[in-house]
């Protein structure tokens, strides 16, 4: 299974919803093995350098350097959930096709 990277910021409501969606997906089953490396943009700015210029909003989710999702202002939990699910599916698919 591929590892996802999520760039986030403390206090970000969209990031909180992404975490909530991840917890919900894992609870539903089938995604327990998906690994996510979290990078706090404010506390670990050096770790965001490989993604410089590829995102503006957080959360942003990447796999193998490719952006899978970038939140947009005003997105609902349902939209964020769908995008996180898409990223989780991509992480699982890469494993099955590798």
N, CA, C and O atoms as CSV, one atom per row, in Angstrom:
chain,resi,resn,atom,element,x,y,z
A,1,UNK,N,N,0.839,-1.167,0.000
A,1,UNK,CA,C,0.000,0.000,0.000
A,1,UNK,C,C,0.889,1.237,0.000
A,1,UNK,O,O,1.869,1.301,0.741
A,2,UNK,N,N,0.554,2.197,-0.813
A,2,UNK,CA,C,1.313,3.440,-0.889
A,2,UNK,C,C,1.021,4.318,0.317
A,2,UNK,O,O,-0.054,4.244,0.912
A,3,UNK,N,N,1.989,5.143,0.666
A,3,UNK,CA,C,1.829,6.097,1.759
A,3,UNK,C,C,1.378,7.437,1.194
A,3,UNK,O,O,1.911,7.919,0.195
A,4,UNK,N,N,0.392,8.024,1.849
A,4,UNK,CA,C,-0.077,9.353,1.491
A,4,UNK,C,C,0.618,10.378,2.380
A,4,UNK,O,O,1.037,10.065,3.494
A,5,UNK,N,N,0.735,11.592,1.882
A,5,UNK,CA,C,1.249,12.702,2.670
A,5,UNK,C,C,0.176,13.775,2.714
A,5,UNK,O,O,-0.333,14.195,1.674
A,6,UNK,N,N,-0.170,14.219,3.918
A,6,UNK,CA,C,-1.153,15.291,4.054
A,6,UNK,C,C,-0.498,16.495,4.706
A,6,UNK,O,O,0.026,16.412,5.817
A,7,UNK,N,N,-0.537,17.612,3.999
A,7,UNK,CA,C,-0.046,18.866,4.547
A,7,UNK,C,C,-1.234,19.558,5.200
A,7,UNK,O,O,-2.301,19.699,4.602
A,8,UNK,N,N,-1.023,19.987,6.444
A,8,UNK,CA,C,-2.114,20.552,7.229
A,8,UNK,C,C,-1.597,21.683,8.099
A,8,UNK,O,O,-0.400,21.968,8.136
A,9,UNK,N,N,-2.531,22.323,8.802
A,9,UNK,CA,C,-2.186,23.365,9.767
A,9,UNK,C,C,-3.054,23.184,11.000
A,9,UNK,O,O,-4.237,22.861,10.894
A,10,UNK,N,N,-2.467,23.392,12.162
A,10,UNK,CA,C,-3.224,23.317,13.408
A,10,UNK,C,C,-4.338,24.359,13.379
A,10,UNK,O,O,-4.126,25.493,12.949
A,11,UNK,N,N,-5.515,23.973,13.836
A,11,UNK,CA,C,-6.643,24.888,13.890
A,11,UNK,C,C,-7.434,25.009,12.605
A,11,UNK,O,O,-8.437,25.722,12.566
A,12,UNK,N,N,-7.011,24.334,11.560
A,12,UNK,CA,C,-7.702,24.391,10.265
A,12,UNK,C,C,-8.950,23.509,10.307
A,12,UNK,O,O,-8.833,22.304,10.532
A,13,UNK,N,N,-10.143,24.077,10.097
A,13,UNK,CA,C,-11.360,23.268,10.166
A,13,UNK,C,C,-11.461,22.240,9.040
A,13,UNK,O,O,-12.044,21.173,9.232
A,14,UNK,N,N,-10.904,22.544,7.877
A,14,UNK,CA,C,-10.934,21.589,6.773
A,14,UNK,C,C,-10.002,20.411,7.062
A,14,UNK,O,O,-10.296,19.271,6.704
A,15,UNK,N,N,-8.883,20.702,7.710
A,15,UNK,CA,C,-7.959,19.639,8.116
A,15,UNK,C,C,-8.622,18.737,9.151
A,15,UNK,O,O,-8.485,17.515,9.098
A,16,UNK,N,N,-9.340,19.345,10.091
A,16,UNK,CA,C,-10.061,18.560,11.097
A,16,UNK,C,C,-11.084,17.655,10.425
A,16,UNK,O,O,-11.252,16.505,10.829
A,17,UNK,N,N,-11.767,18.163,9.405
A,17,UNK,CA,C,-12.736,17.332,8.687
A,17,UNK,C,C,-12.047,16.218,7.908
A,17,UNK,O,O,-12.599,15.125,7.779
A,18,UNK,N,N,-10.851,16.477,7.388
A,18,UNK,CA,C,-10.108,15.424,6.693
A,18,UNK,C,C,-9.724,14.318,7.675
A,18,UNK,O,O,-9.821,13.137,7.343
A,19,UNK,N,N,-9.294,14.688,8.867
A,19,UNK,CA,C,-8.979,13.688,9.898
A,19,UNK,C,C,-10.233,12.900,10.268
A,19,UNK,O,O,-10.189,11.679,10.417
A,20,UNK,N,N,-11.339,13.603,10.412
A,20,UNK,CA,C,-12.615,12.950,10.733
A,20,UNK,C,C,-12.995,11.950,9.635
A,20,UNK,O,O,-13.443,10.842,9.927
A,21,UNK,N,N,-12.812,12.350,8.370
A,21,UNK,CA,C,-13.117,11.466,7.241
A,21,UNK,C,C,-12.208,10.238,7.255
A,21,UNK,O,O,-12.667,9.125,6.999
A,22,UNK,N,N,-10.930,10.434,7.551
A,22,UNK,CA,C,-9.995,9.303,7.618
A,22,UNK,C,C,-10.417,8.324,8.706
A,22,UNK,O,O,-10.414,7.112,8.495
A,23,UNK,N,N,-10.779,8.852,9.864
A,23,UNK,CA,C,-11.236,7.990,10.956
A,23,UNK,C,C,-12.487,7.224,10.556
A,23,UNK,O,O,-12.608,6.034,10.848
A,24,UNK,N,N,-13.420,7.899,9.887
A,24,UNK,CA,C,-14.665,7.257,9.461
A,24,UNK,C,C,-14.389,6.159,8.435
A,24,UNK,O,O,-14.968,5.076,8.515
A,25,UNK,N,N,-13.515,6.432,7.479
A,25,UNK,CA,C,-13.193,5.433,6.452
A,25,UNK,C,C,-12.526,4.207,7.068
A,25,UNK,O,O,-12.839,3.075,6.699
A,26,UNK,N,N,-11.626,4.427,7.988
A,26,UNK,CA,C,-10.970,3.287,8.645
A,26,UNK,C,C,-11.980,2.486,9.456
A,26,UNK,O,O,-11.904,1.258,9.497
A,27,UNK,N,N,-12.923,3.165,10.101
A,27,UNK,CA,C,-13.947,2.483,10.898
A,27,UNK,C,C,-14.889,1.672,10.015
A,27,UNK,O,O,-15.393,0.629,10.433
A,28,UNK,N,N,-15.128,2.152,8.791
A,28,UNK,CA,C,-16.007,1.437,7.860
A,28,UNK,C,C,-15.341,0.164,7.345
A,28,UNK,O,O,-16.026,-0.765,6.916
A,29,UNK,N,N,-14.028,0.118,7.385
A,29,UNK,CA,C,-13.299,-1.079,6.977
A,29,UNK,C,C,-12.711,-0.973,5.590
A,29,UNK,O,O,-13.227,-0.270,4.721
A,30,UNK,N,N,-11.608,-1.694,5.404
A,30,UNK,CA,C,-10.960,-1.747,4.107
A,30,UNK,C,C,-9.805,-0.772,3.939
A,30,UNK,O,O,-9.037,-0.881,2.983
A,31,UNK,N,N,-9.675,0.170,4.849
A,31,UNK,CA,C,-8.624,1.176,4.715
A,31,UNK,C,C,-7.662,1.176,5.894
A,31,UNK,O,O,-6.867,2.102,6.046
A,32,UNK,N,N,-7.728,0.158,6.720
A,32,UNK,CA,C,-6.898,0.118,7.921
A,32,UNK,C,C,-5.414,0.217,7.603
A,32,UNK,O,O,-4.646,0.755,8.401
A,33,UNK,N,N,-5.002,-0.292,6.453
A,33,UNK,CA,C,-3.592,-0.313,6.095
A,33,UNK,C,C,-3.076,0.950,5.438
A,33,UNK,O,O,-1.879,1.063,5.176
A,34,UNK,N,N,-3.957,1.905,5.166
A,34,UNK,CA,C,-3.509,3.142,4.530
A,34,UNK,C,C,-2.716,3.967,5.540
A,34,UNK,O,O,-3.198,4.274,6.630
A,35,UNK,N,N,-1.498,4.317,5.156
A,35,UNK,CA,C,-0.624,5.107,6.012
A,35,UNK,C,C,-0.598,6.542,5.508
A,35,UNK,O,O,-0.484,6.789,4.308
A,36,UNK,N,N,-0.703,7.477,6.433
A,36,UNK,CA,C,-0.654,8.894,6.085
A,36,UNK,C,C,0.433,9.561,6.921
A,36,UNK,O,O,0.421,9.489,8.150
A,37,UNK,N,N,1.366,10.207,6.242
A,37,UNK,CA,C,2.366,11.034,6.914
A,37,UNK,C,C,1.811,12.450,6.968
A,37,UNK,O,O,1.486,13.035,5.935
A,38,UNK,N,N,1.704,12.996,8.163
A,38,UNK,CA,C,1.155,14.335,8.343
A,38,UNK,C,C,2.284,15.339,8.503
A,38,UNK,O,O,3.233,15.110,9.254
A,39,UNK,N,N,2.173,16.450,7.791
A,39,UNK,CA,C,3.143,17.538,7.890
A,39,UNK,C,C,2.380,18.796,8.290
A,39,UNK,O,O,1.472,19.231,7.582
A,40,UNK,N,N,2.752,19.374,9.422
A,40,UNK,CA,C,2.165,20.646,9.837
A,40,UNK,C,C,2.962,21.758,9.165
A,40,UNK,O,O,4.152,21.935,9.427
A,41,UNK,N,N,2.291,22.495,8.304
A,41,UNK,CA,C,2.943,23.528,7.504
A,41,UNK,C,C,3.648,24.587,8.353
A,41,UNK,O,O,4.690,25.108,7.955
A,42,UNK,N,N,3.090,24.903,9.507
A,42,UNK,CA,C,3.684,25.935,10.363
A,42,UNK,C,C,4.825,25.412,11.225
A,42,UNK,O,O,5.801,26.124,11.458
A,43,UNK,N,N,4.712,24.177,11.699
A,43,UNK,CA,C,5.740,23.626,12.588
A,43,UNK,C,C,6.877,22.947,11.844
A,43,UNK,O,O,7.980,22.832,12.378
A,44,UNK,N,N,6.626,22.497,10.621
A,44,UNK,CA,C,7.644,21.764,9.857
A,44,UNK,C,C,7.751,22.301,8.429
A,44,UNK,O,O,7.628,21.530,7.478
A,45,UNK,N,N,7.975,23.594,8.262
A,45,UNK,CA,C,7.975,24.158,6.908
A,45,UNK,C,C,9.008,23.524,5.979
A,45,UNK,O,O,8.803,23.463,4.767
A,46,UNK,N,N,10.111,23.057,6.548
A,46,UNK,CA,C,11.143,22.432,5.709
A,46,UNK,C,C,10.627,21.167,5.033
A,46,UNK,O,O,11.074,20.826,3.938
A,47,UNK,N,N,9.702,20.478,5.665
A,47,UNK,CA,C,9.155,19.244,5.089
A,47,UNK,C,C,8.179,19.516,3.949
A,47,UNK,O,O,7.833,18.601,3.201
A,48,UNK,N,N,7.731,20.767,3.808
A,48,UNK,CA,C,6.811,21.096,2.713
A,48,UNK,C,C,7.559,21.449,1.430
A,48,UNK,O,O,6.939,21.579,0.375
A,49,UNK,N,N,8.874,21.605,1.501
A,49,UNK,CA,C,9.647,22.042,0.338
A,49,UNK,C,C,9.455,21.171,-0.901
A,49,UNK,O,O,9.367,21.714,-2.003
A,50,UNK,N,N,9.387,19.834,-0.772
A,50,UNK,CA,C,9.176,19.031,-1.986
A,50,UNK,C,C,7.838,19.315,-2.679
A,50,UNK,O,O,7.649,18.949,-3.839
A,51,UNK,N,N,6.920,19.962,-1.973
A,51,UNK,CA,C,5.589,20.227,-2.511
A,51,UNK,C,C,5.394,21.701,-2.861
A,51,UNK,O,O,4.293,22.115,-3.224
A,52,UNK,N,N,6.458,22.489,-2.751
A,52,UNK,CA,C,6.383,23.927,-3.003
A,52,UNK,C,C,5.825,24.200,-4.396
A,52,UNK,O,O,6.237,23.592,-5.384
A,53,UNK,N,N,4.879,25.129,-4.444
A,53,UNK,CA,C,4.278,25.506,-5.718
A,53,UNK,C,C,3.182,24.578,-6.201
A,53,UNK,O,O,2.543,24.854,-7.217
A,54,UNK,N,N,2.950,23.477,-5.490
A,54,UNK,CA,C,1.937,22.510,-5.924
A,54,UNK,C,C,0.612,22.665,-5.190
A,54,UNK,O,O,-0.380,22.038,-5.563
A,55,UNK,N,N,0.586,23.501,-4.144
A,55,UNK,CA,C,-0.652,23.680,-3.392
A,55,UNK,C,C,-0.666,25.065,-2.765
A,55,UNK,O,O,0.372,25.705,-2.594
A,56,UNK,N,N,-1.869,25.509,-2.428
A,56,UNK,CA,C,-2.038,26.768,-1.713
A,56,UNK,C,C,-2.836,26.546,-0.438
A,56,UNK,O,O,-2.499,27.064,0.627
A,57,UNK,N,N,-3.916,25.752,-0.570
A,57,UNK,CA,C,-4.797,25.495,0.565
A,57,UNK,C,C,-4.453,24.173,1.244
A,57,UNK,O,O,-3.898,23.258,0.636
A,58,UNK,N,N,-4.803,24.111,2.524
A,58,UNK,CA,C,-4.679,22.861,3.272
A,58,UNK,C,C,-6.061,22.439,3.740
A,58,UNK,O,O,-6.929,23.285,3.954
A,59,UNK,N,N,-6.272,21.153,3.899
A,59,UNK,CA,C,-5.301,20.095,3.684
A,59,UNK,C,C,-5.068,19.839,2.200
A,59,UNK,O,O,-5.956,20.029,1.368
A,60,UNK,N,N,-3.869,19.410,1.898
A,60,UNK,CA,C,-3.526,18.905,0.574
A,60,UNK,C,C,-2.939,17.518,0.767
A,60,UNK,O,O,-2.119,17.287,1.657
A,61,UNK,N,N,-3.376,16.599,-0.085
A,61,UNK,CA,C,-2.938,15.206,0.032
A,61,UNK,C,C,-2.168,14.819,-1.226
A,61,UNK,O,O,-2.613,15.056,-2.349
A,62,UNK,N,N,-1.004,14.219,-1.008
A,62,UNK,CA,C,-0.126,13.801,-2.097
A,62,UNK,C,C,0.203,12.315,-1.979
A,62,UNK,O,O,0.188,11.739,-0.891
A,63,UNK,N,N,0.501,11.715,-3.128
A,63,UNK,CA,C,1.021,10.349,-3.166
A,63,UNK,C,C,2.128,10.323,-4.213
A,63,UNK,O,O,1.909,10.694,-5.366
A,64,UNK,N,N,3.299,9.891,-3.814
A,64,UNK,CA,C,4.458,9.850,-4.715
A,64,UNK,C,C,4.698,11.198,-5.389
A,64,UNK,O,O,5.061,11.253,-6.564
A,65,UNK,N,N,4.494,12.288,-4.642
A,65,UNK,CA,C,4.729,13.620,-5.175
A,65,UNK,C,C,3.610,14.185,-6.027
A,65,UNK,O,O,3.684,15.339,-6.449
A,66,UNK,N,N,2.586,13.406,-6.289
A,66,UNK,CA,C,1.448,13.849,-7.105
A,66,UNK,C,C,0.304,14.291,-6.199
A,66,UNK,O,O,-0.084,13.576,-5.276
A,67,UNK,N,N,-0.225,15.471,-6.473
A,67,UNK,CA,C,-1.332,15.973,-5.665
A,67,UNK,C,C,-2.616,15.241,-6.030
A,67,UNK,O,O,-3.024,15.202,-7.191
A,68,UNK,N,N,-3.243,14.659,-5.006
A,68,UNK,CA,C,-4.516,13.976,-5.189
A,68,UNK,C,C,-5.688,14.847,-4.761
A,68,UNK,O,O,-6.801,14.690,-5.263
A,69,UNK,N,N,-5.439,15.759,-3.838
A,69,UNK,CA,C,-6.525,16.589,-3.309
A,69,UNK,C,C,-5.964,17.849,-2.680
A,69,UNK,O,O,-4.940,17.827,-1.997
A,70,UNK,N,N,-6.659,18.946,-2.928
A,70,UNK,CA,C,-6.379,20.214,-2.264
A,70,UNK,C,C,-7.716,20.822,-1.883
A,70,UNK,O,O,-8.556,21.076,-2.745
A,71,UNK,N,N,-7.913,21.056,-0.600
A,71,UNK,CA,C,-9.166,21.639,-0.125
A,71,UNK,C,C,-9.382,23.014,-0.749
A,71,UNK,O,O,-8.434,23.700,-1.133
A,72,UNK,N,N,-10.634,23.389,-0.837
A,72,UNK,CA,C,-11.013,24.706,-1.319
A,72,UNK,C,C,-11.901,25.368,-0.274
A,72,UNK,O,O,-12.656,24.678,0.412
A,73,UNK,N,N,-11.829,26.676,-0.138
A,73,UNK,CA,C,-12.655,27.361,0.856
A,73,UNK,C,C,-14.140,27.028,0.682
A,73,UNK,O,O,-14.666,27.009,-0.431
A,74,UNK,N,N,-14.788,26.770,1.801
A,74,UNK,CA,C,-16.217,26.503,1.789
A,74,UNK,C,C,-16.604,25.056,1.559
A,74,UNK,O,O,-17.794,24.743,1.527
A,75,UNK,N,N,-15.633,24.157,1.398
A,75,UNK,CA,C,-15.979,22.759,1.147
A,75,UNK,C,C,-16.664,22.137,2.352
A,75,UNK,O,O,-16.278,22.354,3.500
A,76,UNK,N,N,-17.687,21.361,2.053
A,76,UNK,CA,C,-18.439,20.661,3.094
A,76,UNK,C,C,-17.687,19.414,3.543
A,76,UNK,O,O,-16.764,18.949,2.875
A,77,UNK,N,N,-18.101,18.889,4.680
A,77,UNK,CA,C,-17.527,17.629,5.154
A,77,UNK,C,C,-17.736,16.532,4.120
A,77,UNK,O,O,-16.827,15.742,3.864
A,78,UNK,N,N,-18.923,16.472,3.522
A,78,UNK,CA,C,-19.210,15.422,2.541
A,78,UNK,C,C,-18.246,15.473,1.359
A,78,UNK,O,O,-17.803,14.428,0.883
A,79,UNK,N,N,-17.918,16.662,0.881
A,79,UNK,CA,C,-16.970,16.813,-0.225
A,79,UNK,C,C,-15.574,16.373,0.220
A,79,UNK,O,O,-14.880,15.663,-0.509
A,80,UNK,N,N,-15.173,16.793,1.404
A,80,UNK,CA,C,-13.859,16.405,1.918
A,80,UNK,C,C,-13.791,14.895,2.098
A,80,UNK,O,O,-12.790,14.273,1.742
A,81,UNK,N,N,-14.848,14.300,2.647
A,81,UNK,CA,C,-14.911,12.846,2.818
A,81,UNK,C,C,-14.714,12.154,1.469
A,81,UNK,O,O,-13.926,11.214,1.366
A,82,UNK,N,N,-15.424,12.613,0.434
A,82,UNK,CA,C,-15.322,11.999,-0.897
A,82,UNK,C,C,-13.903,12.105,-1.446
A,82,UNK,O,O,-13.404,11.162,-2.062
A,83,UNK,N,N,-13.257,13.234,-1.231
A,83,UNK,CA,C,-11.892,13.423,-1.732
A,83,UNK,C,C,-10.883,12.569,-0.960
A,83,UNK,O,O,-9.957,12.012,-1.549
A,84,UNK,N,N,-11.064,12.472,0.344
A,84,UNK,CA,C,-10.187,11.618,1.150
A,84,UNK,C,C,-10.380,10.159,0.740
A,84,UNK,O,O,-9.410,9.407,0.649
A,85,UNK,N,N,-11.613,9.760,0.497
A,85,UNK,CA,C,-11.890,8.387,0.047
A,85,UNK,C,C,-11.195,8.123,-1.287
A,85,UNK,O,O,-10.618,7.054,-1.489
A,86,UNK,N,N,-11.250,9.085,-2.185
A,86,UNK,CA,C,-10.572,8.955,-3.478
A,86,UNK,C,C,-9.063,8.749,-3.271
A,86,UNK,O,O,-8.454,7.904,-3.926
A,87,UNK,N,N,-8.473,9.516,-2.369
A,87,UNK,CA,C,-7.040,9.376,-2.085
A,87,UNK,C,C,-6.738,8.011,-1.474
A,87,UNK,O,O,-5.761,7.363,-1.849
A,88,UNK,N,N,-7.576,7.575,-0.533
A,88,UNK,CA,C,-7.386,6.255,0.073
A,88,UNK,C,C,-7.515,5.161,-0.986
A,88,UNK,O,O,-6.732,4.212,-0.998
A,89,UNK,N,N,-8.498,5.293,-1.870
A,89,UNK,CA,C,-8.670,4.310,-2.944
A,89,UNK,C,C,-7.435,4.274,-3.842
A,89,UNK,O,O,-6.994,3.200,-4.252
A,90,UNK,N,N,-6.883,5.437,-4.145
A,90,UNK,CA,C,-5.681,5.501,-4.980
A,90,UNK,C,C,-4.513,4.804,-4.294
A,90,UNK,O,O,-3.745,4.101,-4.950
A,91,UNK,N,N,-4.369,4.987,-2.995
A,91,UNK,CA,C,-3.288,4.330,-2.252
A,91,UNK,C,C,-3.452,2.818,-2.296
A,91,UNK,O,O,-2.469,2.088,-2.423
A,92,UNK,N,N,-4.678,2.352,-2.192
A,92,UNK,CA,C,-4.945,0.909,-2.243
A,92,UNK,C,C,-4.749,0.361,-3.648
A,92,UNK,O,O,-4.199,-0.727,-3.819
A,93,UNK,N,N,-5.192,1.103,-4.651
A,93,UNK,CA,C,-5.108,0.665,-6.041
A,93,UNK,C,C,-3.670,0.494,-6.483
A,93,UNK,O,O,-3.342,-0.467,-7.179
A,94,UNK,N,N,-2.814,1.412,-6.087
A,94,UNK,CA,C,-1.404,1.321,-6.467
A,94,UNK,C,C,-0.795,0.016,-5.964
A,94,UNK,O,O,0.064,-0.573,-6.618
A,95,UNK,N,N,-1.245,-0.421,-4.811
A,95,UNK,CA,C,-0.732,-1.664,-4.245
A,95,UNK,C,C,-1.207,-2.856,-5.055
A,95,UNK,O,O,-0.430,-3.755,-5.376
A,96,UNK,N,N,-2.497,-2.853,-5.384
A,96,UNK,CA,C,-3.067,-3.992,-6.095
A,96,UNK,C,C,-2.536,-4.107,-7.520
A,96,UNK,O,O,-2.481,-5.202,-8.080
A,97,UNK,N,N,-2.147,-2.975,-8.105
A,97,UNK,CA,C,-1.657,-2.991,-9.478
A,97,UNK,C,C,-0.142,-3.105,-9.558
A,97,UNK,O,O,0.405,-3.295,-10.644
A,98,UNK,N,N,0.536,-2.993,-8.436
A,98,UNK,CA,C,2.009,-3.036,-8.445
A,98,UNK,C,C,2.515,-4.451,-8.585
A,98,UNK,O,O,3.726,-4.674,-8.611
